[in-house]
Amino acid sequence: MDSCGDPRMNNEARAYLEFLASATGSPSGFAIEKIRERTDGRHAKINQELIGTFTGVEEEKIVKIDNAGADKATKIGVAGESSGAMIAASLCHTLTNIDFQVGTICKKAHETAFRDADDLMDPRVSVLLNKSFDGLPPCLLIVCELDPVRDDSYAYQEALDKAGVKTKLTLLHGIIHPFFSFPGIYRNASGQMINAVQEFMASL
């Protein structure tokens, strides 16, 4: 095994780790502002070749909600990467009329984000602790082969399958966690995810 970790790791994952090792430097502090500044700088460096190159059409639509809900033709879903996917999954257990969910599941969120370890036993935080998965919306799981929380997505899919919920799992080989917010390096992986989401949405 070399300095970039698992030999199964693909070139994009290796490039990401090499970037972290050589270009980000030591933390200048752990205040929220410093962490945000360092993270913004990391994203700008990795994605600099893509900034300003979007040639499509960005459109924001405001969906009017009344007592009957949104327009019947409108599909409303939740999605996220990493912790965002956990929030999305939790919303599916809390709200009704959600049409789909997309993400990667972690069995438990990081305990430093909560008051104490007891909070992690709340099903709203650790979605696999829910007693029922009946009636949840169809779910697309995007799983990185070398993600340490990969098995949690498989466990979530199994729970949904047992409840009769439509699922699809897309496995990205040779990829570590996270990846989608770094398309400047993970171009192939990001493209695979976009294709998976488009196919999944077309099937709903």
N, C-alpha and C positions, 0 to 999 in steps of 0.2 A: 504493500500500500504506500503511495507517495504522499507528499506533503499536502495534497489537495483532498485527502480523505479516501472515501470508498472508491475502489477501482471501477465500480459500475457507473460512477458519475460521468455524465456526458460533458462535452466541451463547453456548453453554456454554463453549467453549474461550476465547472472548474474556473472559467473566466470570472464568474461572480466572486468566488472565494479569493482568487488572486487579486481582484480589485479591492476587496475588503482589507486584505493583508497589506496592500501597498499604497492605497490612495486615500484612505479615510483618516488615518492618523489616530492619535490617542484622544479620548474624550477630554474636552476642556472643562467639563463640569456636568453635574447630574441634575441640575435644575430643569424644570420642564422646558423653559425657553432654550436652554443649551441643547437639550435632546432634540427638540423640534428643529433647531438651526442645523444641527449635524445631520439629521435625517433628510431635511430639505436639500442640503448640499450634496448628500450621497445620491439622491434621486436625480438632481440636476446633472451631475457628472456622468452617471450611467446612461441617462436618456438624452444627453445633449444633442446627439445626431438626429433625434426624432422631433425635437422641439421646433415648432413652426412648420412642420412638413405635412400636417393633416390637410387633405384636399377635399374631404367630404363635406357634408352639411350637418351642422349641429343644430338641433331643434329641441326646444324645451316645450313640452305640452302640459298645460294645466288641465287636469281632469276634474270636472265638477262632481262633487259627491253630494247626494241627497239621501233621503231616508231609504231609498231603494238601492243605494250603492252606486258604483260607477256605471258607465255605459256598458251594456251587455257584451259588446265587442272588445272591450278593453280588458287585457290581462294584467293583473297586478301581482308582482312577485317580490321576493326579497333575495338578496345575494350578498356575498362578501367573501373576503379572503382572510384566512387565519381567524383572529378574534371576531372579525366582522361576520364570518360565516356562522360562528356560534350565536351571535346576536340574531342573525337571520333565522336560524333554526328555532331559537327560543321564541321569536315572534310568531312562528307558525303554531306553536302550542298555546299562544296567548290570544291571538287575533283570529277572526274568521274571515272567510272570503278572500284568502290569499290563494292565487292560482298556481304558483310554482316557487321552488326554492333552489338556489344554486350555491355550492360552496364546499369547503373542506371542514370536517368536524373534528373538534378536539374534545376528548372525554371531559376534561375539566379545564376551566380557564386558569390563568396564572394567578396563584393565590395572592401575590402582591397587589393585585388590582382590587382586592376586597378587604373588608375589615379584619377578617380572620379566616382560618381554615373551615370554620363551620359554615360560612357562606357558600363554600364549594359544594355543600350537600344540598343546596337549593336547586331543584330541577330547572329553574329558570337560568341558572348559571351552567349546570352540568346536564345537558339535555338528555343524555342517556339514562338519567335517573328517573325520567318520567315513567309513570306506570302504564300509560296508554299512548299509542301512536296512531290510533284509529282516526280517520278523517283528515289526515294531514295532506297537504298538496304534493303533487309530483315533485321529485327531487333529483337534481343532477349533481353528482359528487365528482369533483375534480381532485384527483389524488396524485401526489408526487411519489414516485417509487421509493425514494430515499428519505422521505419525510418521517421523523420520529413519531408523529401522531397519525401515521397512515392507517394503522389498524383501527383507530377510532371511527374512521369513515366507513370501513367495512362493517363494524359493529352497528353503526347507525343504519346503514343500508339493510342489514339483516333484520333489524327491528322494524323498519318500514315495510320490508317485504312480507314479514309475518303478519303485519296489519293490513296487507292488501294494497299498500300505497305504491304507485308506479315509481320506479327508480331507474337510473342509469348511472353507471360509474365509468369514468374515463381515467385511465392510468397513464401518467406521463413518465416515461422511462428515463432513468438517469438524472432526475431532477430532485433538488432539495427544496426545503421550505425556507422562505417564501420565494415567489418568482414573478407573479403577474404585475406587480408594481414596478418591475425593472425590465420593460420590453426592449430597452436599448441593448441588453445582453441576452435576455431570453426571448429572442425573436421567434424561433421555431416553437418553443413551448407555448408562448402567448398565442401564436397562430393556431396551434392545436386546440387550445382552450376556446378561442373564439369560434372555431368551427364546431366544436362540441356543443357550445351554447346555442348556436344557430340551428343545428340539427335537432337539439332537444326542444327548442321553442317551436319549431315547425311541426313537431310530433304532438303537441298539446291540442 
